[in-house]
Amino acid sequence: MTRIPLIILGAGNVGRALIRQLLEAAPLHAARDGLALPIVAWCDRAGALVEPDGLAPETLAAAEVTKAGGASLAELPQGYHQHDLTAIVDVAGTDGCVVVDVTASADTAPALELALRRGYCVATANKIPLAGAQATFDGLVGSGRFRYESTVGSAVPVIETTRALLRAADRVDVVRGVLSGTLGYLCSGLQAGRPFSALLQEAMSRGYTEPDPRVDLGGQDVARKALIVARTLGWRLEMADIQLTPWLPPDYAALPLADFLARAAELDAGFAAQVTAAAAEDRVLRYVAELAGGRITVGLQAVPTDSVLGQLRGNDNLVAFHTRYYPDSPLVLQGRGAGVDAAAAGVHSDIVAFTG
Ligand SMILES: NC(=O)c1ccc[n+]([C@@H]2O[C@H](COP(=O)([O-])OP(=O)(O)OC[C@H]3O[C@@H](n4cnc5c(N)ncnc54)[C@H](OP(=O)(O)O)[C@@H]3O)[C@@H](O)[C@H]2O)c1
């Protein structure tokens, strides 16, 4: 049996889903893959559980329920207060372990870098370190022991596909992506003739948006994903190099949330007019990340209705690669780009891929 100890940083929606998946899949991994994946440490912002022999399944299951109830891991009988993720990696790390980052924090980078210096592997769903300075990306990914499939399109294999194209020395000319399920949902609704403000309320009540939906509407998250794909292609860019046009006019970004929501209907007529103007040219609106000629642009575009992006509906993600070997009809990946189980599955797959 191959034993790969796991140190899991983050116990939010994705972290908890990952714990559930690992517990459920343990018999399968043992029988099919000859693989044991003991969790030797699990941390949230304030607390940690650490057990070098592997935390017992019942301890993890109870901790998962505790976290779902809003408490900290520090409050568990076996838990203790942690303020330093590098110390956790230092104490719990052993040869052959994988450090897993399912936080949404910039603060994990030192712990990930320490793990790589020690020769450990890292699997992450956290875009923030990878979309930070180019040098940080180079240090993490250049180690060759760093997987990050869930950072773009959840488990839709955007990163692996990008790498496969590069391995074949294909020339990637243009990548176009719809990388936000939330904004895709709004675009589909606008196309169906619905007002922006009503769609926004619906997206919020269905839990598709962040608590303040302007986090999604600002386009930063899409820009981060586009930057990660571009850097995976070998392009050297910083966030500041991205030509980002937020979905919302700047005046609305600065308002208190309640005022913004009260005034969202002011935007209905403008979006309806854009939809009508696009339709007159047989186009539809999509919030697109486009990588072309070494540059990234992110913003609302009117794309041909019969294009792959134009055909997209609902909150799926889609990435189209136009390359030397896919010149006319692009290589297209499409699927659920959000959802905690899909994100956790991408990380789960990355962990197991280290054994391959
Ligand atoms: N949700 C999705 O559908 C999805 C899809 C693809 C990728 N992702 C990515 O997956 C990651 C996790 O998403 P999520 O929805 O699970 O987020 P979340 O619910 O906000 O959970 C984040 C977790 O990280 C912990 N954390 C934050 N800073 C930390 C620190 N410095 N040290 C230790 N733990 C820290 C938080 O601790 P506390 O519990 O103590 O606050 C929390 O447990 C994010 O990077 C997200 O972008 C999510």
Ligand as a Chemical Component Dictionary entry (heavy atoms), coordinates in Angstrom:
data_LIG
# 
_chem_comp.id                   LIG 
_chem_comp.type                 NON-POLYMER 
_chem_comp.pdbx_formal_charge   0 
_chem_comp.three_letter_code    LIG 
# 
loop_
_chem_comp_atom.comp_id 
_chem_comp_atom.atom_id 
_chem_comp_atom.alt_atom_id 
_chem_comp_atom.type_symbol 
_chem_comp_atom.charge 
_chem_comp_atom.model_Cartn_x 
_chem_comp_atom.model_Cartn_y 
_chem_comp_atom.model_Cartn_z 
_chem_comp_atom.pdbx_ordinal 
LIG N1  N1  N 0  -16.819 27.116 -4.010 1  
LIG C1  C1  C 0  -16.570 26.749 -5.278 2  
LIG O1  O1  O 0  -17.451 26.366 -6.036 3  
LIG C2  C2  C 0  -15.158 26.799 -5.781 4  
LIG C3  C3  C 0  -14.860 26.383 -7.098 5  
LIG C4  C4  C 0  -13.526 26.362 -7.538 6  
LIG C5  C5  C 0  -12.535 26.835 -6.687 7  
LIG N2  N2  N 1  -12.866 27.289 -5.437 8  
LIG C6  C6  C 0  -11.807 27.775 -4.584 9  
LIG O2  O2  O 0  -11.668 26.898 -3.479 10 
LIG C7  C7  C 0  -11.194 27.631 -2.347 11 
LIG C8  C8  C 0  -12.113 27.357 -1.156 12 
LIG O3  O3  O 0  -13.422 27.793 -1.471 13 
LIG P1  P1  P 0  -14.586 27.680 -0.386 14 
LIG O4  O4  O 0  -15.853 27.951 -1.112 15 
LIG O5  O5  O -1 -14.425 26.446 0.388  16 
LIG O6  O6  O 0  -14.216 28.937 0.557  17 
LIG P2  P2  P 0  -14.686 29.188 2.060  18 
LIG O7  O7  O 0  -15.951 28.448 2.319  19 
LIG O8  O8  O 0  -14.629 30.641 2.263  20 
LIG O9  O9  O 0  -13.562 28.457 2.947  21 
LIG C9  C9  C 0  -12.276 28.946 3.078  22 
LIG C10 C10 C 0  -11.600 28.181 4.207  23 
LIG O10 O10 O 0  -10.253 28.605 4.270  24 
LIG C11 C11 C 0  -9.935  28.881 5.626  25 
LIG N3  N3  N 0  -8.863  29.875 5.689  26 
LIG C12 C12 C 0  -8.859  31.124 5.204  27 
LIG N4  N4  N 0  -7.679  31.721 5.477  28 
LIG C13 C13 C 0  -6.950  30.806 6.138  29 
LIG C14 C14 C 0  -5.662  30.806 6.708  30 
LIG N5  N5  N 0  -4.862  31.881 6.628  31 
LIG N6  N6  N 0  -5.223  29.688 7.328  32 
LIG C15 C15 C 0  -6.000  28.582 7.403  33 
LIG N7  N7  N 0  -7.239  28.515 6.887  34 
LIG C16 C16 C 0  -7.704  29.620 6.273  35 
LIG C17 C17 C 0  -11.219 29.388 6.242  36 
LIG O11 O11 O 0  -11.130 29.267 7.647  37 
LIG P3  P3  P 0  -12.373 29.593 8.622  38 
LIG O12 O12 O 0  -13.332 28.437 8.422  39 
LIG O13 O13 O 0  -11.771 29.613 9.948  40 
LIG O14 O14 O 0  -12.912 30.908 8.160  41 
LIG C18 C18 C 0  -12.207 28.428 5.577  42 
LIG O15 O15 O 0  -12.265 27.231 6.304  43 
LIG C19 C19 C 0  -11.188 29.102 -2.768 44 
LIG O16 O16 O 0  -9.886  29.479 -3.108 45 
LIG C20 C20 C 0  -12.103 29.136 -3.974 46 
LIG O17 O17 O 0  -11.784 30.180 -4.880 47 
LIG C21 C21 C 0  -14.134 27.262 -4.975 48 
# 
loop_
_chem_comp_bond.comp_id 
_chem_comp_bond.atom_id_1 
_chem_comp_bond.atom_id_2 
_chem_comp_bond.value_order 
_chem_comp_bond.pdbx_ordinal 
LIG N1  C1  SING 1  
LIG C1  O1  DOUB 2  
LIG C1  C2  SING 3  
LIG C2  C3  SING 4  
LIG C2  C21 DOUB 5  
LIG C3  C4  DOUB 6  
LIG C4  C5  SING 7  
LIG C5  N2  DOUB 8  
LIG N2  C6  SING 9  
LIG N2  C21 SING 10 
LIG C6  O2  SING 11 
LIG C6  C20 SING 12 
LIG O2  C7  SING 13 
LIG C7  C8  SING 14 
LIG C7  C19 SING 15 
LIG C8  O3  SING 16 
LIG O3  P1  SING 17 
LIG P1  O4  DOUB 18 
LIG P1  O5  SING 19 
LIG P1  O6  SING 20 
LIG O6  P2  SING 21 
LIG P2  O7  DOUB 22 
LIG P2  O8  SING 23 
LIG P2  O9  SING 24 
LIG O9  C9  SING 25 
LIG C9  C10 SING 26 
LIG C10 O10 SING 27 
LIG C10 C18 SING 28 
LIG O10 C11 SING 29 
LIG C11 N3  SING 30 
LIG C11 C17 SING 31 
LIG N3  C12 SING 32 
LIG N3  C16 SING 33 
LIG C12 N4  DOUB 34 
LIG N4  C13 SING 35 
LIG C13 C14 SING 36 
LIG C13 C16 DOUB 37 
LIG C14 N5  SING 38 
LIG C14 N6  DOUB 39 
LIG N6  C15 SING 40 
LIG C15 N7  DOUB 41 
LIG N7  C16 SING 42 
LIG C17 O11 SING 43 
LIG C17 C18 SING 44 
LIG O11 P3  SING 45 
LIG P3  O12 DOUB 46 
LIG P3  O13 SING 47 
LIG P3  O14 SING 48 
LIG C18 O15 SING 49 
LIG C19 O16 SING 50 
LIG C19 C20 SING 51 
LIG C20 O17 SING 52 
# 
